[in-house]
Amino acid sequence: MFGWLRRRLGRRPNPLDLEQRLARCLEERASLRLEGEDLYAQFAGTPGTDEARGQARRGRLDLAAEAFLEHFHDRIRPIFFLHYSEPHLLRPRLEQHPTDCRAILQGTEDLLAHRFSPLGVEPQSFGGTIDWFSDFRDHSWGRAHLLDLREQFAGRQPMPTVEMGPIAVTWEFNRHSHFVQMGRAYWLTGYERFASEFIVQVVDWSERNRPLEGVNWLDPETVAARCTNWLLALHMFLGSEQLTPDLLARIVSCLVLHGAVLAWFVRNSEQAPLAAASGLYILALSMPEMLLSRRWLDLAGSALARSAAWELGRDGLHRSGSVARHRLAAEWLLLPLTLHFLNRTAPPAGLTEAATASLDALNHLRPPAGLVPDLGQSASPGFLGWNCGSSEHGRRLLALGALTLRRGEFRAPNREMPGELYWWCGPGAAEQYNGLHNQDPGTNRRLFSEVGLTCARDHWEGKASWCLLRGAPAPGGFHDGRVLPPPERENPSHHDDALSLCLVLDGEPFLIEPGLPPLQSPASHLLSRVGYHSAPRLQGEPEPLVCRALPEGHPACREVRMQEREGGVLFSATRAIWSGPDQAWPLHRDVLFRPNAKTVIVRDRFEGQGEAMVETNLLLAPHMDILMRGDMGCLVRGKRLHARINPIFPTRFRYNHARGQMRPFGGWHWSEGRGLQPTSRLRYFTTLTLPATLYLWINWDAREPAVPRPRDLDLMLDGRRT
């Protein structure tokens, strides 16, 4: 009898062996599957899942699927942002934000017609069948095994001979954020065609993307984002009659496999990616009936704080220095926290502190005018950034953080709650948000020394003045752990933010970042030519622009510094000026920001020897008008602002003013909300004998017409006179 029982138990699948199966599939370089009885064996502990498990053991898979669907229909906990029965409660709240509703519905016809444009590439239409491996350049990535692809991307195996488009475009497409957009459109309209299209696409993708096969399983962040978007969409379409028991079982099976792959990423990465840890945690938190949930919660929960500490560094800002990448990291911290907030449970140790630090950094980088500078290339819009620009994306994150963490300092003063929060916190979000008390963050200045970024403001009201200075990239830079093809790894986009200066004066944008548009936009080469933005450059520097990390000990390697001054603050930074392919000279920039005196003083000191053409480029906000220009500087007028820019060169200089022109190259600014906008670009240039010093005197006080002499400016900058 006992022998029969042992044999009987030996034939039963062990629900905890899914990770062992994954290890075997990796060893054999095969795909991973979870079908039939194996799926229901992964769930237990509730009447519905136990019934489904029992029916599956007896071979009645249709009855098991029905019990499974009934379980997900009946369960109330855990709360996963929104319950499928709440559209009638949420719709009246959303109608108070008609602009957001129109933005959701605006692109749905393109989605139903299989017309996609990830990361701003040229839109591509697919006929009857979607090519999930498309590079959006008329080619498709191969479907090799995950480990074979890693070998190819590492250069240890030959890559396809066809020149492929950026892999990030394919990954962004396969995050499936458009599933969530269709789910929201379904909630707003009740049209079943959105549910049917979701079902068609999710089934097609799962059949043609076996786990561990193809580039869509290669990037941990893509796998985590896709898993989370599937969960969000599933909870929106759960009330549709088209979501049959068999379809639900197929979707849940694929989600469990996503969890197994994410757990492998977390366990086998030297430094677990934050997205993988957060995506695994969200999945396990949303499905406590899954027997692996407790193990995955422990694994991901302990990795979350470590991953956040690695990616955000000691200053709380993403170590790449990119505000766009920082927003994505803040999302991965906020979503698990929001789930704990809604379910009134305690988050894992360190998660609250990491999310608070990331939002505090984002809050200080938020200019009063709301134009968040994207230092570096634009990234994915993430979960909260669709249908808006970078500024609104940051405001949504801060608002969600204020509500989740109960921190009033993250609220935008005198601004209502963004309508986006209803999708994450339910119909009662506005009442809770309005119950928070506005608070002052307590500091007006932040130095992010690890990434060479510093900012200051005079106060936190809407008409505040604000200044940001970017230093040179740190030696070695930041590597986010992504596996990239050799061409993309060896030839990054040519872009250099070093010594760029952003200014908001009396609440009005003044000097801005041109930024970079999403990948493959026709305007990307135009913006890259702006180069050093508001930083001076030497004529003849290598083009395309070279952004290099200098070795330790090089004279141009110096951290950004911040010093308190009476009535303001002094920023200092250094970068390398490449006089030739192999020769770099240090350029020292000092910026004295004095909002009380309504002045900003910029001093640039070139080292080096011999004569050189030196130029200074300034990119003004798109709405600014230049009333007068010449050797004595220019007058600038905004909506409320009147300011002057006076360059001070050691010899006579020339100037050039262009507004969004191609030849000579004028100014362009990329706004994620409005696209490419023409701006005024001021260029001052002359031939100087190095070493040399240049000054910029920026004043927005009409009662101060005089321009100080260089000697007086040096006294102010060196702290001998205020």
CORMONOR-V292366 format. One line per field, one symbol per residue. burial: I if it has 16 or more other ideal C-beta (glycine too) atoms within 10 Angstrom, else O. Layout:
BEGIN
burial: ???
END
This chain:
BEGIN
burial: OOOOOOOOOOOOIOIOOIOOIIOOIIOOOOIIOIOOIIIIIIIOOOOIIIIIIOIIOOOOIOIIIIIIIOIIOOOOOOIIIIIIOOIOOIIOIIOOIOOIIOOIOOIIOOIOOIOIIIIIIOOIOOOOOIIIIIIIIOOIIOIIIIOOIOOIIOOOOOOOOOOIIIIIIIIIIIIIIIIIIIIIIIIIIOOOOIIOIIIOIIOOIIOIIIIIIIIIIIIIIIIIIIIIIIIIIIIIIIIIOOIOIOIIIIIIIIIIIIIIIIIIIIOOOOOIIIIIIIIIIIIIIIIIIIIIIOOIIOIIIIIIIOIIIIIIIOIIIIIIIIIIIIIIIIIIIIIIIIIIIIOOOOIIOOIIOIIIIIIIIIIIIIIIIIIIIIIIIIIIIIIIIIIIIIIIIIIIIIIIIIIIIOIOIIIIOOOOIIIIIIIIIIIOIIOIIOOIOOOOOOOIIIIIIIIIIIIIIIOIOOOIIIIIIIIIIIOOOIOIIIIIIOOIOOOOIIIIIIIIIIIIIIIIIIIIIIIIIIIIIOIIOIIIOIIIIIIIIIOOIOOOIOIOOIOOOOOIIIIIOIOOOOOIIIIIIIIIIIIOOOOIIIIIIIIIIIIOIIIIIIIIIIIIOOOIOIIIIIIIIIOIOOOOIOOOIIOIOIOOIOIIIOIIIOOOIOIOIIIIOOOOIIIIIIIIOOOIIOIIIIIIIIOIOIOIIIIIIIIIOOOOOOOIOOOOIIOIIOOOOO
END
